[in-house]
Amino acid sequence: MMNWFRRLRAQTTQPSDDVINRIFSINAHSRRSFAAANQDRLTANFLGTDRSINEELVRDLATMRRRARQLAQDNDYSRRFLGMVKANVVGPNGITLQARPRREDGSIDKLDANAIENAWADWGKPANCTMNARLSWRDVQRLAIETVARDGEVLVRIIKPRDRLTIGLHVIEADYLDETLNQKATKNRNEIRCGVEISTYGKPIAYFIRTGHPGDGIVQFNGRQYQKIPARQLIHLYITERPGQMRGTPWQHTAIRRLNMLGGYEEAELVAARVAASKMGFFTSPDADGYSGSDTDSSGNLISDAEPGLFEQLPDGMSFQTFDPQHPVAAFSDFVRATLRGAASGLGVSYHTLSNDLEGVNYSSIRSGVLEEREHWKVLQTWFSEQFCEPVYQAWLNAIIGTRLLDLPAANQQKFSSVVWQPRGWAWVDPLKDVQANAKAVELGVQTRAEIAAGSGRDLDDMLEQLAIEKARMDELGLGLNDELPKGGTDEN
């Protein structure tokens, strides 16, 4: 028996070590290193994309822009977001210019600074700032930032008419720049990407602007479709999120579906609640006869009028079946909150400011949310100042310096190019505690008064000059003014 077992075992084919190693190798390679890259039934429709950002924009930009505009017209939360962008990035007074021309010893030349600021303020009036003589410099800032937030981008053309000493701005919607206009580079011409002619390294050289808005019903004559404008005459304002990106995406693009669905859900709940409040019903009978109703509609259907406090006796054999839907549902408010929290995250704002919902908010939570949100607005303020305000100022300075409007020597233009852009600031969440903290920071030398003033959207030099004027006036009237700034307090009460 034992010999038979040994013979049977010897005849059985055993896998070699090489075969076993190959089996384990196949199994190891069939499992990906990253769970995020695994393909299974849960990720079957989660394919991702490997297309370039410009190819993605050629396909989807126009649709995203149309939907963002629709939300801006009809959705309350979208309108709220755009209002927050204008209020927090530009503010009531706009991002203001503070000239900082310096002498050779490094001190600020106040005479030249005042001359520049006065000329800039005069240019900022509607009659001078824009070619249509309708918008002031503050209006242009608000229009530009709202358009970028809604459409993802905006074009501002800088025009120097022959009959004017200064420049004029012309705001152009992004629809005029054809994202489907693309040509590969050849030996004799540059590449055109999304309507923009670019160099080998992606620097804009010229923009091909449509001669008419694609949404207008204006007939094109002579086959002319595009006007080629040099890049030096245009400011193409958008946020770059991927290398090589030539066009901007609407800031609401991740929240578009969520906000649209929420609007539809709220409308459905509103209609259902209105129906539920009506307490409607139906008259029924075994043979569907015996009820004539109060009147008939245009289709011949029987209808019956009902008034509060009125009871009607039914004919024999007829009963009344109520229609009483229970709306709004109990989970309505929780669902709306959860949806808005997701939308707020995509928009970069806090939930309570987007929704105007302060229920259950305490000082600590609102302060934390407000401070984080303000950092987001500060980033946008810096970006807007660098990408929009600064190029406009430099173009204005090039056009006006040496003229009778700004009688300063052109040889010192570099001196006059030094400016600071002062964005709006914000009120303190708790004024007493914040003032005490600022005073303590100044006392310890970890913060300057200029930084504190800038945080509130004000210039320290202007504040000191105003204080000097007030002190002189009070001394003239025999009133006292405490010259010493308050020390940092430690009172916890």
C-alpha positions as CSV (number, residue, x, y, z in Angstrom):
1,M,0.0,0.0,0.0
2,M,2.8,2.4,0.9
3,N,4.6,1.6,-2.3
4,W,1.5,2.3,-4.4
5,F,1.1,5.7,-2.7
6,R,4.7,6.7,-3.4
7,R,4.3,5.7,-7.1
8,L,1.0,7.8,-7.4
9,R,2.7,10.8,-5.8
10,A,5.7,10.5,-8.2
11,Q,3.3,10.5,-11.2
12,T,1.5,13.7,-10.0
13,T,2.7,16.9,-11.8
14,Q,4.0,19.5,-9.4
15,P,4.3,23.2,-10.5
16,S,7.9,24.3,-10.7
17,D,9.3,27.2,-8.6
18,D,9.4,29.3,-11.8
19,V,5.7,28.8,-12.5
20,I,4.8,29.7,-8.9
21,N,6.9,32.9,-9.1
22,R,5.2,33.9,-12.3
23,I,1.7,33.4,-10.8
24,F,2.5,35.6,-7.8
25,S,4.0,38.2,-10.1
26,I,0.9,38.4,-12.2
27,N,-1.3,38.7,-9.1
28,A,1.0,41.4,-7.7
29,H,0.9,43.4,-11.0
30,S,-2.9,43.1,-11.2
31,R,-3.2,45.2,-8.0
32,R,-2.4,48.9,-8.4
33,S,-0.1,50.7,-6.0
34,F,-2.7,53.4,-5.3
35,A,-6.3,52.7,-4.3
36,A,-7.3,55.9,-6.1
37,A,-6.3,54.4,-9.4
38,N,-8.2,51.0,-8.9
39,Q,-10.9,50.2,-11.5
40,D,-13.8,48.4,-10.0
41,R,-17.6,48.5,-10.0
42,L,-17.6,51.6,-7.7
43,T,-15.3,53.6,-10.0
44,A,-16.6,52.3,-13.4
45,N,-17.8,55.8,-14.4
46,F,-15.0,57.6,-12.7
47,L,-12.5,57.7,-15.6
48,G,-10.8,61.1,-15.1
49,T,-9.2,63.0,-18.0
50,D,-5.8,63.2,-19.5
51,R,-6.6,66.0,-21.9
52,S,-4.8,69.4,-21.8
53,I,-6.6,72.3,-20.0
54,N,-7.1,74.1,-23.3
55,E,-8.7,71.1,-24.9
56,E,-11.0,70.8,-22.0
57,L,-11.9,74.5,-22.3
58,V,-12.6,74.2,-26.1
59,R,-15.1,71.5,-25.3
60,D,-16.8,72.9,-22.2
61,L,-16.1,76.6,-21.6
62,A,-19.1,77.9,-23.5
63,T,-21.5,75.6,-21.7
64,M,-20.1,76.4,-18.3
65,R,-20.3,80.1,-19.0
66,R,-23.9,79.9,-20.2
67,R,-24.9,78.0,-17.1
68,A,-23.1,80.3,-14.8
69,R,-24.9,83.3,-16.3
70,Q,-28.2,81.5,-16.0
71,L,-27.6,81.0,-12.3
72,A,-26.5,84.6,-11.9
73,Q,-29.9,85.6,-13.4
74,D,-32.2,83.3,-11.5
75,N,-30.4,81.7,-8.5
76,D,-30.4,83.7,-5.2
77,Y,-27.3,82.1,-3.9
78,S,-25.3,82.7,-7.1
79,R,-26.3,86.4,-6.9
80,R,-25.3,86.5,-3.3
81,F,-21.9,85.1,-4.2
82,L,-21.3,87.6,-6.9
83,G,-22.3,90.4,-4.6
84,M,-19.8,89.1,-2.0
85,V,-17.0,89.1,-4.6
86,K,-17.7,92.7,-5.5
87,A,-18.1,93.8,-1.9
88,N,-15.0,92.1,-0.5
89,V,-12.5,92.4,-3.3
90,V,-13.3,95.9,-4.6
91,G,-15.4,97.3,-1.8
92,P,-17.3,100.6,-1.7
93,N,-14.3,102.8,-2.6
94,G,-12.5,100.5,-5.0
95,I,-8.8,99.5,-4.7
96,T,-7.2,102.9,-4.3
97,L,-3.8,104.2,-5.6
98,Q,-1.2,105.6,-3.3
99,A,1.8,107.1,-5.1
100,R,5.2,106.5,-3.6
101,P,7.7,108.5,-5.7
102,R,11.0,108.7,-3.8
103,R,13.8,111.1,-3.8
104,E,17.4,110.1,-4.0
105,D,17.7,109.9,-0.2
106,G,14.8,107.4,-0.1
107,S,12.2,109.8,1.3
108,I,8.8,110.2,-0.3
109,D,8.3,113.2,-2.6
110,K,4.9,114.4,-1.3
111,L,4.6,117.1,-4.1
112,D,4.9,114.5,-6.9
113,A,2.8,112.0,-5.0
114,N,0.0,114.5,-4.6
115,A,0.2,115.5,-8.3
116,I,0.0,111.9,-9.4
117,E,-2.9,111.0,-7.1
118,N,-4.9,114.1,-8.1
119,A,-4.4,113.4,-11.8
120,W,-5.3,109.8,-11.3
121,A,-8.5,110.7,-9.4
122,D,-9.5,113.1,-12.1
123,W,-9.0,110.4,-14.8
124,G,-11.1,108.0,-12.7
125,K,-14.3,110.0,-13.4
126,P,-16.8,108.5,-15.8
127,A,-16.1,111.1,-18.5
128,N,-12.4,110.2,-18.7
129,C,-12.1,106.6,-17.6
130,T,-14.0,104.6,-20.2
131,M,-14.6,105.1,-23.9
132,N,-18.4,105.1,-23.5
133,A,-18.1,107.8,-20.7
134,R,-20.4,105.9,-18.5
135,L,-18.2,104.1,-15.9
136,S,-15.9,105.5,-13.3
137,W,-12.7,103.7,-12.3
138,R,-14.5,102.1,-9.3
139,D,-17.3,101.0,-11.7
140,V,-14.8,99.4,-14.0
141,Q,-13.3,97.5,-11.1
142,R,-16.6,96.2,-9.9
143,L,-17.7,95.2,-13.4
144,A,-14.4,93.5,-14.1
145,I,-14.3,91.4,-10.9
146,E,-18.0,90.4,-11.2
147,T,-17.5,89.4,-14.9
148,V,-14.4,87.3,-14.0
149,A,-16.3,85.6,-11.1
150,R,-19.3,84.8,-13.3
151,D,-17.7,84.1,-16.7
152,G,-14.2,83.1,-15.6
153,E,-12.5,85.9,-17.6
154,V,-12.9,89.4,-19.0
155,L,-11.0,91.5,-21.6
156,V,-10.2,95.2,-21.1
157,R,-8.9,97.1,-24.0
158,I,-6.6,100.1,-23.4
159,I,-7.2,102.7,-26.1
160,K,-5.3,106.0,-26.7
161,P,-7.5,108.2,-28.9
162,R,-5.8,110.9,-30.8
163,D,-8.2,113.6,-29.4
164,R,-7.4,112.7,-25.8
165,L,-4.4,113.1,-23.6
166,T,-5.2,110.0,-21.5
167,I,-6.2,106.5,-22.2
168,G,-9.8,105.1,-22.2
169,L,-10.9,101.6,-21.2
170,H,-13.3,99.4,-23.1
171,V,-14.6,96.3,-21.3
172,I,-15.2,93.3,-23.6
173,E,-17.0,90.1,-22.7
174,A,-15.1,86.8,-23.2
175,D,-17.6,85.7,-25.9
176,Y,-15.7,87.9,-28.3
177,L,-12.6,85.7,-27.9
178,D,-13.3,82.5,-29.8
179,E,-12.1,79.5,-27.9
180,T,-12.6,77.3,-30.9
181,L,-10.0,79.2,-33.0
182,N,-6.9,77.1,-32.9
183,Q,-4.0,76.7,-35.3
184,K,-0.7,74.9,-35.0
185,A,2.5,76.8,-35.4
186,T,4.4,76.7,-38.7
187,K,7.7,78.2,-39.9
188,N,5.8,81.4,-41.0
189,R,3.2,81.8,-38.2
190,N,2.8,81.5,-34.5
191,E,0.5,79.1,-32.8
192,I,-3.1,80.2,-32.0
193,R,-4.6,78.8,-28.9
194,C,-8.3,79.5,-27.9
195,G,-8.2,82.7,-30.0
196,V,-4.9,83.9,-28.7
197,E,-1.7,84.1,-30.8
198,I,1.2,82.9,-28.6
199,S,5.0,82.6,-28.7
200,T,6.9,79.3,-28.3
201,Y,6.7,79.8,-24.5
202,G,3.0,80.7,-24.4
203,K,3.4,84.5,-24.2
204,P,0.4,86.3,-25.7
205,I,1.3,88.2,-28.9
206,A,-2.2,89.1,-30.2
207,Y,-5.9,88.4,-29.7
208,F,-8.4,87.6,-32.4
209,I,-11.5,89.4,-31.3
210,R,-14.8,88.8,-33.0
211,T,-16.2,91.8,-34.8
212,G,-19.6,91.1,-33.2
213,H,-21.0,89.3,-30.2
214,P,-21.9,85.7,-31.2
215,G,-25.2,86.1,-29.3
216,D,-26.3,89.2,-31.3
217,G,-28.5,89.0,-34.3
218,I,-26.3,91.4,-36.3
219,V,-25.4,90.5,-39.9
220,Q,-21.7,90.2,-40.7
221,F,-20.7,92.0,-44.0
222,N,-17.7,91.4,-46.2
223,G,-16.9,88.1,-44.5
224,R,-15.0,89.9,-41.8
225,Q,-15.1,87.9,-38.5
226,Y,-12.0,88.8,-36.4
227,Q,-10.1,91.8,-35.5
228,K,-6.4,91.2,-34.5
229,I,-5.5,93.3,-31.5
230,P,-1.9,93.4,-30.2
231,A,-1.5,91.9,-26.7
232,R,-0.1,95.2,-25.3
233,Q,-3.5,96.8,-25.9
234,L,-5.5,94.2,-24.0
235,I,-5.7,93.0,-20.4
236,H,-6.9,89.4,-20.4
237,L,-8.0,88.9,-16.8
238,Y,-8.4,85.4,-15.5
239,I,-7.0,83.0,-12.8
240,T,-4.5,80.5,-14.1
241,E,-5.0,77.1,-12.5
242,R,-3.0,74.8,-14.8
243,P,0.2,75.4,-16.7
244,G,-0.4,76.6,-20.2
245,Q,-4.0,77.6,-19.5
246,M,-5.1,80.2,-22.0
247,R,-8.7,80.9,-20.9
248,G,-10.4,81.2,-17.5
249,T,-13.1,79.1,-16.0
250,P,-16.2,80.4,-14.1
251,W,-15.5,80.5,-10.4
252,Q,-18.8,78.7,-9.7
253,H,-18.1,75.8,-12.0
254,T,-17.8,73.2,-9.2
255,A,-21.0,74.5,-7.6
256,I,-23.1,74.9,-10.8
257,R,-24.8,71.6,-10.7
258,R,-25.4,71.7,-6.9
259,L,-26.9,75.2,-7.0
260,N,-29.1,74.4,-10.0
261,M,-30.4,71.2,-8.4
262,L,-31.0,73.1,-5.1
263,G,-33.0,75.7,-6.9
264,G,-35.2,73.1,-8.5
265,Y,-35.7,71.2,-5.2
266,E,-36.7,74.4,-3.4
267,E,-39.2,75.3,-6.2
268,A,-40.7,71.8,-6.1
269,E,-41.0,71.9,-2.3
270,L,-42.6,75.4,-2.5
271,V,-45.2,74.2,-5.1
272,A,-45.9,71.0,-3.0
273,A,-46.3,73.1,0.2
274,R,-48.7,75.4,-1.6
275,V,-50.7,72.4,-2.8
276,A,-50.7,70.9,0.7
277,A,-52.0,74.2,2.1
278,S,-54.9,74.1,-0.3
279,K,-56.3,70.9,1.2
280,M,-57.8,69.7,-2.1
281,G,-59.8,66.5,-2.7
282,F,-61.9,64.5,-5.1
283,F,-65.6,63.5,-5.2
284,T,-66.0,59.7,-5.9
285,S,-69.0,57.5,-6.5
286,P,-69.5,53.9,-7.5
287,D,-70.8,54.7,-11.0
288,A,-69.0,58.0,-11.5
289,D,-72.4,59.7,-11.9
290,G,-74.6,61.9,-9.9
291,Y,-72.4,64.9,-9.5
292,S,-72.7,67.9,-11.8
293,G,-70.2,70.3,-10.1
294,S,-70.3,74.0,-10.0
295,D,-69.0,74.6,-13.5
296,T,-66.8,73.2,-16.2
297,D,-63.4,74.2,-17.4
298,S,-62.3,74.9,-21.0
299,S,-61.9,71.1,-21.6
300,G,-65.3,70.2,-20.3
301,N,-64.1,68.8,-16.9
302,L,-66.4,69.3,-13.9
303,I,-65.0,71.7,-11.3
304,S,-66.3,72.8,-7.9
305,D,-65.5,76.0,-6.0
306,A,-64.6,75.9,-2.3
307,E,-64.7,78.7,0.2
308,P,-63.5,78.9,3.8
309,G,-66.2,77.8,6.2
310,L,-68.5,76.5,3.4
311,F,-69.9,73.0,3.6
312,E,-71.7,71.3,0.8
313,Q,-74.0,68.3,1.0
314,L,-73.0,65.5,-1.4
315,P,-75.5,63.6,-3.5
316,D,-76.6,60.1,-2.6
317,G,-73.9,57.4,-3.1
318,M,-71.0,60.0,-3.4
319,S,-68.1,60.3,-1.0
320,F,-65.2,62.8,-0.7
321,Q,-61.5,61.6,-0.8
322,T,-59.0,64.1,0.5
323,F,-55.7,65.0,-1.2
324,D,-53.4,66.1,1.6
325,P,-49.7,65.9,0.8
326,Q,-47.4,66.6,3.7
327,H,-45.0,69.3,2.6
328,P,-42.5,70.8,3.2
329,V,-40.9,67.6,4.6
330,A,-39.2,67.6,7.9
331,A,-35.7,67.1,6.4
332,F,-36.0,70.0,4.1
333,S,-33.9,72.5,6.1
334,D,-31.2,69.9,6.9
335,F,-30.9,69.0,3.2
336,V,-30.7,72.7,2.1
337,R,-27.9,73.3,4.7
338,A,-25.9,70.3,3.6
339,T,-26.2,71.3,-0.1
340,L,-25.2,74.9,0.6
341,R,-22.2,73.8,2.7
342,G,-20.9,71.9,-0.3
343,A,-21.6,74.9,-2.6
344,A,-19.9,77.3,-0.2
345,S,-16.8,75.1,-0.1
346,G,-16.6,75.2,-3.9
347,L,-17.0,78.9,-4.0
348,G,-14.4,79.6,-1.3
349,V,-16.7,81.3,1.2
350,S,-18.2,80.3,4.5
351,Y,-21.6,78.7,4.8
352,H,-23.2,81.3,7.1
353,T,-22.3,84.3,4.8
354,L,-23.5,82.6,1.7
355,S,-26.8,81.5,3.2
356,N,-27.4,84.4,5.6
357,D,-28.0,81.6,8.2
358,L,-26.6,82.7,11.6
359,E,-28.6,80.1,13.6
360,G,-26.4,78.4,16.2
361,V,-23.4,80.6,15.4
362,N,-21.3,81.8,18.3
363,Y,-18.4,84.2,18.6
364,S,-15.6,81.7,18.3
365,S,-17.1,79.9,15.3
366,I,-18.0,83.0,13.3
367,R,-14.6,84.6,14.0
368,S,-12.8,81.5,12.8
369,G,-14.9,81.4,9.6
370,V,-14.7,85.1,9.0
371,L,-10.9,85.2,9.4
372,E,-10.4,82.3,7.1
373,E,-12.7,83.8,4.5
374,R,-10.9,87.1,4.7
375,E,-7.6,85.5,3.9
376,H,-9.3,84.2,0.7
377,W,-10.5,87.7,-0.2
378,K,-7.0,89.1,0.5
379,V,-5.5,86.7,-2.0
380,L,-8.0,87.9,-4.6
381,Q,-7.3,91.5,-3.8
382,T,-3.6,91.0,-4.4
383,W,-4.2,89.2,-7.6
384,F,-6.6,91.8,-8.9
385,S,-4.2,94.6,-8.0
386,E,-1.3,93.0,-9.8
387,Q,-3.1,91.7,-12.8
388,F,-5.5,94.6,-13.5
389,C,-4.9,97.8,-11.5
390,E,-1.1,97.9,-12.1
391,P,-1.2,97.4,-15.9
392,V,-3.9,100.1,-16.2
393,Y,-1.9,102.6,-14.1
394,Q,1.3,102.0,-16.1
395,A,-0.5,102.5,-19.4
396,W,-2.1,105.7,-18.0
397,L,1.3,106.9,-16.8
398,N,2.9,106.3,-20.2
399,A,0.2,108.3,-21.9
400,I,-0.1,111.2,-19.5
401,I,3.4,111.9,-18.2
402,G,5.0,115.0,-19.6
403,T,1.6,116.4,-20.7
404,R,-0.1,119.5,-19.2
405,L,-2.3,117.2,-17.2
406,L,0.7,115.7,-15.4
407,D,3.6,118.1,-15.8
408,L,6.4,115.8,-14.6
409,P,9.6,115.0,-16.5
410,A,9.4,111.8,-18.6
411,A,13.0,111.1,-17.7
412,N,11.9,110.2,-14.2
413,Q,9.1,107.8,-15.2
414,Q,10.7,105.0,-13.2
415,K,10.3,107.2,-10.1
416,F,6.6,107.7,-10.7
417,S,6.0,104.0,-11.4
418,S,6.3,103.2,-7.7
419,V,2.8,102.9,-6.3
420,V,0.9,101.0,-3.6
421,W,-2.6,99.6,-4.1
422,Q,-4.7,99.9,-1.0
423,P,-7.7,97.4,-1.0
424,R,-10.6,97.7,1.3
425,G,-10.4,96.4,4.9
426,W,-12.9,95.0,7.3
427,A,-14.5,95.9,10.6
428,W,-13.4,93.9,13.6
429,V,-15.5,91.0,14.8
430,D,-15.1,92.1,18.4
431,P,-13.8,95.8,18.3
432,L,-12.6,96.0,22.0
433,K,-10.7,92.7,22.0
434,D,-9.1,93.4,18.5
435,V,-8.1,96.9,19.4
436,Q,-6.5,95.7,22.6
437,A,-4.7,92.9,20.7
438,N,-3.4,95.4,18.1
439,A,-2.2,97.8,20.8
440,K,-0.3,95.0,22.5
441,A,1.3,93.9,19.2
442,V,2.5,97.4,18.6
443,E,3.9,97.6,22.2
444,L,5.8,94.4,21.7
445,G,7.1,95.4,18.3
446,V,5.6,92.5,16.4
447,Q,3.3,94.7,14.3
448,T,3.4,98.2,13.0
449,R,0.7,100.9,13.0
450,A,0.9,100.9,9.2
451,E,0.0,97.2,9.1
452,I,-3.0,97.8,11.4
453,A,-4.2,100.7,9.3
454,A,-3.8,98.7,6.1
455,G,-5.8,95.9,7.6
456,S,-8.7,98.3,8.0
457,G,-8.3,99.6,4.4
458,R,-6.7,102.9,5.4
459,D,-3.4,104.6,4.8
460,L,-1.3,105.5,7.9
461,D,0.0,108.8,6.4
462,D,-3.6,109.9,5.6
463,M,-4.6,109.0,9.2
464,L,-1.7,111.0,10.7
465,E,-2.4,114.0,8.5
466,Q,-6.1,113.9,9.5
467,L,-5.1,113.6,13.2
468,A,-2.8,116.6,12.8
469,I,-5.6,118.6,11.3
470,E,-8.0,117.6,14.1
471,K,-5.4,118.4,16.8
472,A,-4.7,121.9,15.3
473,R,-8.4,122.6,15.1
474,M,-9.0,121.5,18.7
475,D,-6.1,123.5,20.0
476,E,-7.5,126.5,18.2
477,L,-10.8,126.0,20.0
478,G,-9.1,125.4,23.3
479,L,-9.9,121.7,23.4
480,G,-7.4,119.0,24.5
481,L,-6.4,116.0,22.4
482,N,-4.6,113.1,24.0
483,D,-1.3,112.7,22.0
484,E,-0.4,109.3,23.3
485,L,-1.8,106.2,21.7
486,P,-3.5,103.8,24.1
487,K,-1.3,101.0,25.5
488,G,-2.2,97.4,25.1
489,G,-4.6,96.3,27.8
490,T,-4.8,93.1,29.7
491,D,-8.2,93.5,31.2
492,E,-10.2,90.4,30.7
493,N,-13.6,91.9,31.6
